[in-house]
Amino acid sequence: MPKRILQGVVVSDKNDKTIVVKVERRLRHPVFKKTVRVSKKYHAHDEKNEAKVGEIVRIQEARPLSKQKRWTLVEKVDAAKA
């Protein structure tokens, strides 16, 4: 089974070798038929501490690395705007 790859924005890099990535997806509300943005945060493993807050990154599904980490950093798509 292929591993899922998600794209999102880094919202925290304070932990060592860990980043928190916010992934946003759009879906249609079942009653109001309006497009709604739904977001979720994922903890991802960043071995070299290379991702910084505000950068757009891709993360890939992985084996459980800790209590919350089930994703790893694949690549940086866009640099931070800071």
Secondary structure as GFF3:
##gff-version 3
##sequence-region A 1 82
A	DSSP	beta_strand	5	12	.	.	.	ID=ss1
A	DSSP	beta_strand	18	28	.	.	.	ID=ss2
A	DSSP	beta_strand	35	45	.	.	.	ID=ss3
A	DSSP	beta_strand	56	61	.	.	.	ID=ss4
A	DSSP	beta_strand	71	78	.	.	.	ID=ss5
###
